[in-house]
Structure formats: structure tokens, C-alpha cells
Amino acid sequence: MAVVVYVESENGTPKKTGLEVASYGRAIADAQGVSLVAVGFNLMDHERLNAFGVDKLYNIDTQGAIYFDVERYSEALAQVATKESASLMVVSSSADGRYIGPIVAVKTDAAYLSNVVGLPSQYEPLQVKRTCFTNKAFNETQSTKERVVLSLSSNSYGLHEKPGTAEVLSGDYPVSSNSLKVESVEKVTDKVSIADADIVVSGGRGLKGPENWHLIEDLADVLGAATACSKPVSDMGWRSHSEHVGQTGKPVASNLYIAIGVSGAIQHLAGINASKVKVVINSDPEAPFFKAADYGIVGDAFEVVPVLTEKLKARMQ
């Protein structure tokens, strides 16, 4: 018996979401008295997982293929889960995690529970706490299936180290009949990614133009944060669509989300509601974002943000 977790990685290094899933899986494995088995692809820095109590790691060589292939990845996960007699599998709530989770559930005849935000409150039958209504409420969900795939919401459990030594095994990389071929992927390598960021600084049309985006970037640099934008900003070409957050963009579940010059359309709020602390800076006191924010500053961003950046910079020196 085992708990199987899918550890996402980038350039051979486990992502923060992968380490969080490993932490979560370790806690469940301890509660059930079973082993924790991780599955990764092309992991070069797999020793990192030793700090999070992984008992066994299937490090699968993708034979030169460096891009996420959901058909082959899901089949490999399903094979490991079957081999290890896993009753519980855990993936992250990243785009890849939400893609692969339901497919693994189908392949293993398991239930799929998304948006999980805490450890199970009971195991027979399995019951977990989940967010619902675009993170505006919670529910307790039970599954009567023998196998369950959980999708863990980002930053909901955190990183909890439990040093150990993982047995590293190889695994088969399944043959694929997928006709989809990835030609190239463009990545920004010198910035914090939105998916892994603890802090996100976002800008909207209130910044009046791309030439003023240094306000967002300067504040983000001081905080070690990722930068993001609202949909209108990416639609107008001020920023890349990769920075667009919201219901129709990338979901955000950061510990701190700072919105500057963002009015707070319902689609935007739905995509960032999972963030723990939300701060808004806007000159319009009637902006919808103020109703959803934990803290708000009514003021001109061109006056407030430079002062805030300098104060934070001085404090962190």
C-alpha cells in the first residue's frame, strides 16, 4: 500500500508545487501507516525530495522528450499507482495537475476530488475539505471509491520537511499514440513564475500604459514577487498573455496578492480568490476590488506605489 504523488519539475528541478504535494502526501502516508511514492520525469535534482520524506521515487526518463505529454505522463502514473497498490494519488492544482488528474482517475477507476485545501478529516470513507463557488466557500466531500485522486490547491498546505532517503527507481515511459507535437515553448527565465510565487503584484488599466509598468516591476523586485496583469492589459498588448490572471487566465493562490489600478471585474476576482491576503491600490473608492480586498488604499498609484516601494526597500536592507 502507498500514497503516490506526482512531482512536477522544471529543468530537472522539482517545482514548489511538487514539494508541497510531497509534504502533503507524507502527512497522509504517516496517518495511514503506508509508504510515500513519488513519480517524476527527468529529475536531475531528485535529492531535494529527500527533505520531504519520500520513501520511493520513480524517476522516469522521457527519452529526450522534454515537454509535458499528458497521455504518456498519465499512463506512467497509472502504472506506478497500480504497481504500488495505491489507494490515494495526489497532484497539484497547476494547469498540468488539473489536466492530468482526471485522466489518471479514469485510467485507475478512481474518484477525482479537486481544490482540496486540507488533510483528510477521515479516511474510511475518505473525506476532505474543498473550495467551491470560485473559492467563496468550502465544502466537505466524501468518496466511496476505493481509489481517489486528489488535486491539492497551491499554498494551501505549505512545505513541511521530514528528512529521509528515497529509493530511486526507473520506470517505463509508455508508448504514445498522441498526434500532437510540441515544436517549441518560450519561457521567461529571469522572473518568478506566477504558479510558484508566494507574492504576486498585478497591474491594470489604471497604470495608463506599458511605459509605466516599471512601478509594478520595481515593487515586485523588492518583494521577490511575480508580476501579473488584468485581461484588458494583456488584450491591449501592454503585457504578455502569460501574465494575465483571472478566471480566463492563470489562477492565483498566492499568500499575498497586490492589485494596482485593477478595478476588479468578476472574472478577475474569481481567478485570484484563493489568495490568502488581497491588497488593492486604486484611485476609485467605488472599485469592486475593495469589497473583496483584505486591505485597500484609495489613492493615485503614481504617488502611492513609489513611496511604498521605497519604504519596503529601506525596511528590507
Summary of the structure (lengths in Angstrom):
residues: 317
radius of gyration: 20.7
end to end distance: 49.9
largest distance: 60.1
contacts: 1068
relative contact order: 0.11
helix: 32%
strand: 27%
